[in-house]
Amino acid sequence: MVKVTIDGVEIEVEEGTTILNAARQAGGDIVPPAMCYYTGLEGSGGKCRSCLVEVAAGSERDPRPMPKLMASCRTEVQHGMVVKNKTSERVIDAREGVTEFLLINHPLDCPICDQAGECDLQDLSFKHGVEWSRFEEEKRTFAPRDIGDKIKLHMNRCIMCYRCVFVAQQLTNKRVHGVLNRGDRSEISTYIEQALDSDFIGNVIDVCPVGALTDKTFRFKSRVWFLKPMNAHRDCPTCQGIATVWMFGNEIYRVTGRKDKYSEIERHNGKTAWICDTCRFETKDVAKWVIEGPRIINRYSVISTNHYTNENPLDAKKDPKKLQ
Amino acid sequence: MGRKLLLEHINVPGIETFDVYRKHGGYSAVEKALKTMSPEDVVEEVKKSGLRGRGGAGFPTGLKWSFIAKPEGVERHLLCNADESEPGTFKDRYLMQYIPHLLIEGMIVSSYALGANLSYIYIRGEYMFVLDILEKAIAEAYEKGFLGKNILGSGYDLDLRVTPGAGAYICGEETALIESLEGKRGNPRIKPPFPAVKGLWGRPTVVNNVESIATVVPIINMGADEYGKIGTEQSHGTKLISACGNLERPGVYEIELGMTVEEFIYGDDWCRGIKNGKKLKALIPGGSSVPILPHYLITKTAKGEVRNMSYESLSDGGFATGSMLGSGGFIAFDEDQCIVRNTWNFARFYAHESCGQCSPCREGTGWMDKVLHRLEHGKGTLRDIDMLEKVNKRIEGNTICPLGDAAAWPVAAAIRHFREEFEWHVSNPEEAQKHNFGLSREVTFS
């Protein structure tokens, strides 16, 4: 066990834990945002730079501060490390910078985007963004594309987190999509119009932090905050069958994996509970699911506004302690 | 003329062939190292010589070598970084094209020092013709028993291969180079772990610049003490400088570190001054990614001392009034050159070459390119100049690899020293569109 201090909160974690995971174990508002890191995907993280933190003391043995801001999702904690996250002005400035950079080429089409309401980029810009943009240039654009018969790709919204590439690499037996080109013209794409087709490829939709990859069986059917998320399970030969179904009345509009408060699929029975494409796209009959009960959603999330609380979520902005 | 160690025999006809190279003392370093020295001795010798990496960062080569992890039963690799893509730098190509056996000799000695049995030269895709030259030279070295099994009866085996890249600047970053060599997309890895611990195929790896590896040959031949006497206190030995821009005689020169910048630009043996008798306006001393120096800071530092061609003198005054020796891409600008246009050109280059992996670099470089394009074409505002500075600060240091820094530094330095020229572009949009020389015509030079 090693002892680490994050924003004055002292916590003991196992050796080899990253700063981000240590902060998550401590909980509260000292957790840095993560747009590209995903616990269940090996090798993810380090790309979006929104989780940058300042390491004020490297370790007990070598208490020198690290000169550069470190990506907390990929930096392992050392005994006696002192980390500054929200208490460091440098970190806040860098994070505002990252938010600005992620948004300059983003179409800002939240009103018509299916991810709106459960989008990590919305959360990030709510916390660290500004109301106006300094970017006056023309945005770079791509045409929306069908990749596979159930998945739509809106490359304009993509933040290049590479999560979907890792999903295809690690969950399915063949990867037909990847990153093409360089710089701000780089795009997620298949090689010569191939379709994404595999039992678990639908998980790229769940891991996508923005609305770049959306479910074609749910697109434009409803806003997520009009739906009620319910925990449900079924006997599935391919996957664990543990999912969240999003219902309107007695109808299932869509099926997703069970996401925790960091937008990551929960672990069940010692494994990440990825769901298969049959559960996700083809099992929308209520009779086929065992509904366990309502899913607990963060009370300040827009999804829970109409369901569980009378509080205005905008109040949370005035009191940052309430935001997680 | 100063002393020449690398380019001593460059003008001998046929030096690219094994026999002529051998006749002029070639491969004596291999003989000396393999027959009389242990690998540790070679590392110690290079450490003692004070050789600093010639690729740009200037990290001591011997120190880098001593960091390599040596777990039992795991192979180690030496990679030669010949992906020389920095605008203004062409010294490695010159070396490889005209005297390829020097690099091969350096590779043998360095691989021996590190205990590597399989080494690679990673060459940029645009240097296809150099690849042919190198492959021919390697075939000759195999034939004469300097590569392959049991070199010179010492029991040391080495295989040397040349691999071309596909023309990406980012593959000159060491971890991106390793990824590319493994056959993947050339994205830099997130460090740590560093290549010295986990590099090519997860094995300990050292990546060195062409010139650093070639310099090991004279160090072994003449001994570290002798080599250390050349140069200044902190910069030892000689350095290849690729001079270009508005110079009377551009080209690749081997200089002793510590000669004055003034002599290098105006000396008869060197660049012979500025072309067409014009005045020097600005200078980039170490390739496009180092800060630009205005005319009043070139020959003298801010403190009034004479500026030398050495690591410490060129970086005197930090980034506020200094620059860096970098990779030795020496670019001179005469009074007719437009700094805004040049800065935009560099920004465009970095926007094109950013790998697109991390957000500050991917989006920031593209943004700077667009804003500078607007400024250059007379459509900018004064606010844009301040904004560029702020965007710069948010890119610098927040990226995975140094490309973000390399893109931010030249823009920051250009605005720092030539702000009035940027402002001239804003206030005279029509003239800025008509001419490309900016304010320079109206400035009187000291």
Boltz contact constraints between the chains, C-beta under 6 A:
constraints:
  - contact:
      token1: [A, 46]
      token2: [B, 190]
      max_distance: 6.0
  - contact:
      token1: [A, 47]
      token2: [B, 357]
      max_distance: 6.0
  - contact:
      token1: [A, 47]
      token2: [B, 358]
      max_distance: 6.0
  - contact:
      token1: [A, 48]
      token2: [B, 359]
      max_distance: 6.0
  - contact:
      token1: [A, 49]
      token2: [B, 358]
      max_distance: 6.0
  - contact:
      token1: [A, 49]
      token2: [B, 359]
      max_distance: 6.0
  - contact:
      token1: [A, 49]
      token2: [B, 360]
      max_distance: 6.0
  - contact:
      token1: [A, 49]
      token2: [B, 398]
      max_distance: 6.0
  - contact:
      token1: [A, 68]
      token2: [B, 397]
      max_distance: 6.0
  - contact:
      token1: [A, 74]
      token2: [B, 190]
      max_distance: 6.0
  - contact:
      token1: [A, 94]
      token2: [B, 398]
      max_distance: 6.0
  - contact:
      token1: [A, 97]
      token2: [B, 394]
      max_distance: 6.0
  - contact:
      token1: [A, 98]
      token2: [B, 359]
      max_distance: 6.0
  - contact:
      token1: [A, 101]
      token2: [B, 359]
      max_distance: 6.0
  - contact:
      token1: [A, 101]
      token2: [B, 360]
      max_distance: 6.0
  - contact:
      token1: [A, 101]
      token2: [B, 363]
      max_distance: 6.0
  - contact:
      token1: [A, 101]
      token2: [B, 364]
      max_distance: 6.0
  - contact:
      token1: [A, 102]
      token2: [B, 359]
      max_distance: 6.0
  - contact:
      token1: [A, 104]
      token2: [B, 363]
      max_distance: 6.0
  - contact:
      token1: [A, 104]
      token2: [B, 367]
      max_distance: 6.0
  - contact:
      token1: [A, 134]
      token2: [B, 387]
      max_distance: 6.0
  - contact:
      token1: [A, 137]
      token2: [B, 370]
      max_distance: 6.0
  - contact:
      token1: [A, 182]
      token2: [B, 355]
      max_distance: 6.0
  - contact:
      token1: [A, 182]
      token2: [B, 356]
      max_distance: 6.0
  - contact:
      token1: [A, 183]
      token2: [B, 351]
      max_distance: 6.0
  - contact:
      token1: [A, 183]
      token2: [B, 354]
      max_distance: 6.0
  - contact:
      token1: [A, 183]
      token2: [B, 356]
      max_distance: 6.0
  - contact:
      token1: [A, 183]
      token2: [B, 362]
      max_distance: 6.0
  - contact:
      token1: [A, 184]
      token2: [B, 362]
      max_distance: 6.0
  - contact:
      token1: [A, 184]
      token2: [B, 363]
      max_distance: 6.0
  - contact:
      token1: [A, 184]
      token2: [B, 366]
      max_distance: 6.0
  - contact:
      token1: [A, 186]
      token2: [B, 356]
      max_distance: 6.0
